[in-house]
Amino acid sequence: MTDLGISGIGPRGSVGDSNDLFAGLPSLLAERQEPRSDLPPTLSHYCDLYALNSILIKHSLWASNIRFLNDKKEMDFGIDVAKDLLDELRQSTYKGSTPMPPSRRIAITDIPDVYAVCFCEKSDLLSQWRGYGSTQQSVSIQFDSSGLLTLGFMKMFSLKKIIYGREKALAQLRDGFDRIDDIVGAISRREPVDTPAEQKRVILELSPQFKTEHFEEEQEWRLVSFGEQKQISYRPRDNVLLPYVQVGHPANIPLPIGSITVGPGKDNELTKKSIEHLLANSAYPHVQVRTSEIPFRV
């Protein structure tokens, strides 16, 4: 077993407190990760009061399986772009003397299991508040971005910035495929690249971070799973049982929350006071609460 260099951990064979080890992981991983200059200082997660209560009590986020979300077409968009690029590469690497046979579309018959938590660069965005309608009170939770990066790494999630529009998505994929030698090589040798394993690897790594340009205002980021998730739970949502996984610290340590913004509602100040009351009696007594500055009537 490799020595992780965490202070407080005894020699091999000694009995130690596993919570001490887990508690030291965030700072250790943060030190060993490459700096991300593209990260904004904070990212905001929009949710209702039920979700906020769960997040504050259980110290974990819920990453939903995107196959069962209402916006599944977002994943379809990324898949279609990936298939187009694979066909483009096949055309460009064909060396035959006869006309190339009709392009065989990459047959991806099923979207793989990908779990994601969505964030926004803006903490007080009108389109996000409108997205929740007028039937429930919504809030946005501001997280330290570096803390999210480390938390995701521990749970096999990567923090990705959403790429908007087909041309930008294609450029990102081209750059990504340039670093996947086996895929490009298989295409150049006219070998099939639509095996389930290759499909899943390409799609999981690249497609979940693409959306059409119509959503660019959101400036969205996502924690996206990059490995098989084994502890899967289910919750009712509309007409489905939505699969999800919990993204939290192994030792149930509080999340890197900096502040909470109360969205437009019936009585913002009363909602604010109720959240402050919960925070004062939780593991987040120093988290600040503010109300939206947008004059949006619900």
N, C-alpha and C positions, 0 to 999 in steps of 0.2 A: 504493500500500500504506500503510495507516494505521500510524502510529508507535504501538507498544504501550507505549512508555515503560519498556521493560525495560533495566535497566542492563547494560552489557557487550555490547550489540548495536551493531555499527558502522553507519555511514551506508549508505544504499541503494547497492548496487553493490559493496560491499566483501565480502570473503570472511570469513564468521564461522563459528564452531562451532555447528551446529544444536543440539547438546546443551545449550549455554549458554542458547539461547532456550527450549528445552523445560523446562530446569531452572527457569527463572524463571516459567513459566506458573502453577504452583499458587498461589504467593503473590499473583501478579497477579490471578488469577481470584477468589481468596478475598477480596481487597480490594474487587472490583467486584460481588460477589454481595450480595444483600440478606440481612441477618441472619435466621437461622431460630431463633426463640425456642422452637419446638417440638422442636428436636433435643436428644436426650440427649447427654451428653458422649461416650459410647462406644456402639458397637453390636457385637454378637457374631455371628460366622459359624460355624455348627456344621458339621463335616466329619470325614472319617476321616484317617488318617495319610498315605495316598497323596495326598489333596488338599492337606493341609498341606505336604507336601514340595514339591509342584508350586508352590504359592503362594509359598513362601519362595525357591525357586530361580528361578522365572520372573517374580516380582514382578507377578503378574496374577491376577485372579479369573476364574472361568468363569461366564458368564451363560448359562443354559440356555434353550432355546426351550420355552416353557410348553405348546405344543401337544403335546409328546411326553413330558411328565412324567406320573408316576402320578397326580398330583393335578390333572389337567386340569379336573376338575369345579369347581375353584376359579375358573377363568376362566369356565366356563359360568355360575356364580353371578353374576358381575359382568355378563355379557352379558344374562342374563335380567332383572336389575334395570334395566339400561339400556333394554331393550326395553319394560318395563313403564312406565317414565317417559315414553318417547316416545309411547306410547299414551295415557298420562294427559294429556300436553300437547296431543295431538291432540283429545282430548275437550274440554278446557277452552277451546280456541281456536276451536271450531266455532261459526260464526255463522249457520248455515242455519236456515230457518224450518220445514223438515221434519225428522223424526227423523233423527238421524245414522245413516248406513249402518253395518253391522257393522264393527267395528274390524279393520283389516288389519294383522296382526302384521308387525313389521319383520323382513324375511327376511334373516337373517344366516346364510348357508349354510356359512361356513368361518371358523374362528378365525384371525386374521392372525398374522404372525410377530412375537411379542413375546418379548424376552429379559430374564431377570431373575436377580438374585442376592439371596438371602434373608438377613436378619439378624434378631437378636432383641435386645430391650433388656436381657435378663438373660443373664449369662455362665455361670450354673450352674443350669440348669433341668431338673428331673427328666423332664418329658415329652419334652424334646429328646434327652436321653441314651437314654431308652427307645425313641425313634424309630429309633435305629440298631441296636437288637437286641443280641444277645450274640455276634455272629460277628466283630465288628471293633472296634478301639479308636477312640474318637472324641475330638475336642477341640473347643474353641471358641476362636476368634481374636478378640481385642478390637481394634477399629479406632477411630481418632479419627473422630467423625462428620463434623466439618467437612472433614477430609481426604477422606472418601468423597464428600461433596457436590461438592467440586472435581474429584475424579477422574472422577466420573460426568459432570459437565458437559463435560469434555474429550472424552469418548467417546460423547456423545449419549445419556446416561442421566440420569434424574432420581431423586432419593431421595424415596420416598413412604412415608408411614406407612399401615399397613393399617387399613381401616375395617371394623369387625365388625358384622354384623347387617344385615338388610334395611332397616329404618327409617333407620338411620344412613347406609347407602349411598344410599338415595333422597334424603335431605337433602343429602348431598354432591353428588349428581348434579344436583339442582335448582339448587343454587348454581352449579355449573359451567355448566349449560346457560343460566342467566341471562346469562352472559358470552359466549355463542356466538350472536350475533344472527342469523346466517344460518340456523341450524338452527331456532330459534324462529320466525323469520319464515316459513320454508318451511312449517312446520307450520300456522301461522295462515292461510297462503294455500292450504292443502290441497295443497301440492306434495309430491311424493315425497321422502322423506329417507333412503331405504334404498339409495341409490346406493353402490357399493363405496367411493368416496372418503369419503363422509360416514360410512359405517359404520366404516371403518378409523380415521378421526380420532377419533370419539367413543369407540370401544372402546379404542384405544391410550392415549388420554389418561386415561381414567377407570376402566375395568373391572378392570385388573390389581391395583388396590389394595383390592378388596373380598373378604371371606371371611365365612363364616357365623360366628355368635356362639360356636359350639362351640370355636373355636380362639383365643378372646380371651386366654387365659392366656399365649400366646406373645409378645404385644406385639411383633408383627413389623413390620419395615420392609423395603422392597425397593428395589434399584437397578433401575429399569425403563427399557428402551430407548424413546426417543421419536423415533427416526429410523431410516431404513433402514440395516441393518448389512451391510457388503459382505464383510468378512473372516470368513467362517463356516468353522468346523472341525466335525469329527464324532468322536464317541467311542462305543464300544459300551456300552450299558447295558440289562441284562436282554435283552429281545427286540427292541430298536430300536437304530438308529444315531442317537444324540441330537445334534442340532445345537447348537452353542454358539459364543459369541464371547468373546474375551479382553478383560477390562477392566483395563487397566494404563496406566502413564504412557508416553507416546510415546518417551521416552528411556530406558525400562527402569529408572527410578528406583524405589527400594524403596517399598513400600506403607506407609500410615500405621498400622502395627501397634504397639500399646502393650503387650500382654501375651497370653499363651496359657494356657488352662485345660485341664488334662488330665481327661477324663471318667472315670467308673468303669471299671475294667478289672482284668486279672489281677494286675498289679504296677504300680501308679500311679507309685511312686518310680522304678522302672527306666525307665518310659516318659518320665517327667519328665527324667531324666538324659540320655536319648538325644536328646530335643528340645533341651536346653540345649547338648549337644555340637554339634549342627547349627547352632544359632544362633551359637555362638562362632566358627564357621568360615564365617559367611555375612555378609550385609549388615545383619543384625539382632542384633548382639552385645549390645545393651542391653535387648532385650525380656525381660521377666520371665516365668517359668513357674511356675504354681501348680497344685495338684491340687484336684479337686472336693471340696466339703465334704458332699456328699450321700451317706449310707450306702446306696447302691444296689448290690445284688449282681448281677453278671453271670454 
